[in-house]
Amino acid sequence: IGEDVKPFTPGKAKEIVMSLQQPAVFCNMVGDWPALHWNAKYLSAVLDGKTIQFRLGLKTVDLDPQFETRCSYVEATLEEFLAWSCGQPSCLSGPFSCYEYSKYWAYADYKYIARIFEDKQEIFQDIRWSDFGFPGRSGKESTLWIGSEGANTPCHLDSYGCNLVLQVQGRKRWHLFPPGDTSFLYPTRIPYEESSIFSKVNIANPDLKRFPEFRNTTAHVVTLSPGQVLLVPRHWWHYVESIDPITVSINSWIEL
């Protein structure tokens, strides 16, 4: 197909998003989105010294998932995060000084993308979910995720609609499990999160003595690269890990 022709019209893309019961990766749908340039360096210039909250976890893999309640948090600028992730000596002081890069990962999951860019309204138009058949949906209805290598989200399912995820910088590996695997994933409401149900199993290092049924799961593993958009269907479980030094992704939840 020609450079500028997208494989699906917005109407067709929406039809797929609303009805598909399997995860899918859309390619060549966002080549003209300005948000493709939102790497961490660019965002750090846009945010210009504004601090954001990072969640820190240990890279060593325990048998238990690293729930948010078991993580440390720091407030830092993206500039400080980038310096830390490159191993710059300036980090011997500052917010990341207690967290050795070789031992920790950091993750900013900015649920409130609208809040950090409140004085830069024009930036929201860089994200054009209208190409997927959702006119009027932009960065305002999206979440920004910035992580270092090893950063991960424990396996969970989101109780509302489906999820569209744009990868901007670096790669992330997604382990997706169908709704039918729920009982094999040992669901728990602890930690309590209004819209998420977690799995007691650490997908990266499953404790098969405690969770023998986990053997019955069928993982769909997807490595998402920049410029690709992943559709996570409703009620699919997912464990997500950053596999490059810096990752940036943007997602939007679609109510069904």
C-alpha positions in Angstrom: 0.0 0.0 0.0 1.2 3.6 -0.6 2.9 5.4 2.3 -0.1 7.4 3.3 -2.8 4.8 3.1 -3.8 3.3 6.4 -4.8 -0.4 6.3 -8.2 0.4 8.0 -10.6 3.3 7.8 -11.7 4.7 11.1 -15.0 2.9 10.8 -13.5 -0.5 10.1 -10.9 0.0 12.9 -13.7 0.8 15.3 -15.6 -2.3 14.3 -12.5 -4.5 15.0 -11.9 -2.8 18.3 -15.4 -3.2 19.5 -15.9 -6.8 18.5 -12.6 -8.7 18.4 -12.2 -11.2 21.2 -8.4 -11.7 20.7 -5.5 -9.4 21.2 -4.3 -7.8 18.0 -1.5 -5.5 16.9 -2.4 -2.7 14.5 0.6 -1.7 12.2 0.9 1.4 10.0 -2.0 3.2 11.6 -0.3 6.0 13.4 2.6 7.0 11.1 1.4 10.6 10.9 0.6 11.0 14.7 2.8 13.8 16.2 2.8 11.7 19.4 5.3 9.3 17.8 7.9 11.9 18.6 7.1 11.8 22.3 10.3 10.1 23.5 11.4 10.8 27.1 13.9 13.5 26.0 11.2 15.4 24.1 8.7 15.1 27.0 11.4 16.2 29.5 11.8 19.4 27.4 8.0 19.9 27.3 7.6 19.4 31.0 10.5 21.7 31.7 11.4 20.8 35.3 7.9 19.7 36.4 8.2 16.7 38.8 6.2 13.6 38.3 5.8 10.5 40.6 7.8 7.4 39.8 7.1 4.0 41.3 10.3 2.0 42.1 10.6 -1.8 42.2 13.4 -4.2 42.6 14.8 -5.9 39.5 15.4 -9.1 41.4 12.4 -11.4 40.7 10.6 -12.5 43.8 7.9 -15.2 43.9 5.3 -12.6 44.8 4.2 -9.9 42.4 5.5 -6.4 43.2 2.1 -4.8 43.9 2.0 -1.0 44.0 1.6 -1.2 47.8 5.1 -2.9 48.0 6.9 -0.2 46.0 8.7 3.0 46.9 7.7 6.3 45.3 9.8 9.3 44.4 9.0 12.7 42.9 11.5 13.6 40.2 11.8 15.4 36.9 12.0 13.5 33.7 15.5 15.0 33.3 16.5 13.4 36.6 15.0 10.1 35.6 16.9 10.1 32.3 20.2 11.0 34.0 19.6 8.1 36.5 18.8 5.6 33.7 22.0 6.6 31.8 24.0 6.0 35.0 25.1 9.7 35.3 27.0 10.5 38.4 24.8 13.6 39.1 22.3 11.0 40.5 24.5 10.4 43.6 22.4 13.2 45.1 18.8 13.9 44.2 15.6 11.9 44.2 17.0 8.6 42.8 20.2 8.6 45.0 19.0 5.8 47.2 18.1 3.5 44.3 20.9 2.0 42.3 20.0 1.7 38.6 21.4 -1.8 38.4 19.0 -2.9 41.2 15.8 -0.9 40.6 13.4 0.0 37.9 11.2 3.1 37.8 7.8 3.6 36.3 5.7 6.7 35.9 2.1 5.8 35.1 0.6 9.1 34.5 -3.1 8.4 34.8 -3.6 12.2 34.7 -1.9 13.1 31.5 -4.3 16.0 31.4 -3.0 17.3 34.7 0.7 17.4 33.8 0.1 19.2 30.5 -2.7 21.4 31.8 -0.9 24.5 30.6 -0.1 23.0 27.2 -3.6 22.1 25.8 -2.4 21.9 22.2 -0.2 18.9 23.0 -3.4 16.7 23.4 -4.0 16.9 19.7 -0.8 14.9 19.0 -2.8 11.8 19.9 -5.5 11.0 17.3 -7.7 8.1 18.4 -10.1 9.4 15.8 -8.1 7.2 13.3 -9.5 4.2 15.2 -13.1 5.5 15.0 -13.2 7.5 18.2 -13.6 11.1 17.1 -12.9 13.7 19.8 -10.7 11.2 21.8 -7.2 12.7 22.2 -4.5 12.9 24.8 -7.0 14.1 27.3 -8.6 10.7 27.5 -5.3 8.9 27.5 -2.7 7.7 30.0 1.1 8.2 29.7 3.5 5.5 30.8 7.3 6.1 31.1 9.5 3.3 32.4 13.1 2.1 32.7 14.2 -1.4 31.8 12.6 -4.1 34.0 9.6 -1.8 34.9 6.5 -3.9 35.1 2.8 -4.0 36.0 1.6 -7.0 38.0 -0.8 -9.3 36.1 -4.3 -7.9 36.3 -7.5 -7.3 34.4 -9.3 -4.1 34.0 -13.0 -4.4 34.8 -14.2 -1.8 32.3 -13.9 -1.8 28.4 -11.0 -2.7 26.1 -7.7 -0.9 25.9 -5.7 0.6 23.0 -2.0 1.0 23.6 0.4 3.0 21.4 4.1 2.2 21.8 6.2 5.3 21.3 9.7 4.6 22.6 11.4 1.2 23.3 9.7 -2.1 23.5 7.4 -3.7 26.0 6.5 -7.3 26.3 2.9 -8.1 27.0 1.8 -11.5 28.4 -2.0 -11.7 27.8 -4.3 -14.4 29.1 -7.9 -14.9 28.0 -10.9 -14.4 30.4 -11.3 -18.2 30.5 -8.0 -18.5 32.3 -9.3 -16.4 35.3 -9.5 -19.3 37.8 -5.9 -20.5 36.9 -4.6 -17.0 37.7 -5.7 -16.9 41.3 -7.6 -13.6 41.3 -7.5 -11.3 44.3 -8.9 -7.9 45.3 -5.8 -7.2 47.3 -4.4 -4.7 46.8 -7.9 -3.1 46.4 -8.1 -1.1 43.2 -11.5 0.0 42.1 -11.1 -0.9 38.4 -8.5 -3.7 38.5 -8.4 -7.3 39.7 -4.9 -8.7 40.3 -3.4 -12.2 40.0 -1.6 -13.6 43.0 0.9 -15.2 40.5 4.1 -13.5 39.6 4.0 -14.2 35.8 7.8 -13.6 35.5 8.5 -16.2 38.2 5.5 -18.3 39.0 5.4 -20.3 42.2 3.9 -23.5 40.9 3.9 -25.1 44.3 1.5 -22.5 45.6 -0.3 -22.0 42.3 -0.3 -25.3 40.4 -3.3 -24.4 38.2 -1.2 -21.6 36.6 0.2 -24.4 34.3 -3.2 -24.5 32.6 -3.0 -20.9 31.3 -2.4 -20.0 27.7 -0.2 -16.9 27.5 -0.4 -14.8 24.3 3.0 -13.0 24.3 3.4 -9.9 22.2 6.4 -7.6 22.0 5.1 -4.2 21.1 7.5 -1.9 19.2 7.3 1.8 18.5 4.6 2.8 16.0 2.4 -0.3 16.8 -0.9 -0.2 18.6 -2.1 -3.1 20.7 -5.7 -3.9 21.3 -6.3 -5.6 24.7 -9.9 -7.0 24.5 -12.2 -6.7 27.5 -11.4 -8.8 30.5 -8.1 -10.1 29.1 -5.5 -10.4 31.9 -2.1 -8.8 31.2 1.4 -8.6 32.6 3.6 -5.9 31.0 7.3 -5.4 31.2 9.7 -2.9 29.7 12.5 -4.6 27.8 14.5 -1.5 26.6 16.3 1.1 28.7 13.6 3.7 28.3 10.0 3.0 27.3 7.1 5.4 26.6 3.6 4.3 25.8 0.2 5.9 25.6 -3.1 4.1 26.2 -6.8 4.9 26.1 -9.5 2.7 27.7 -12.6 2.4 25.5 -15.8 1.9 27.4 -17.9 -0.9 25.8 
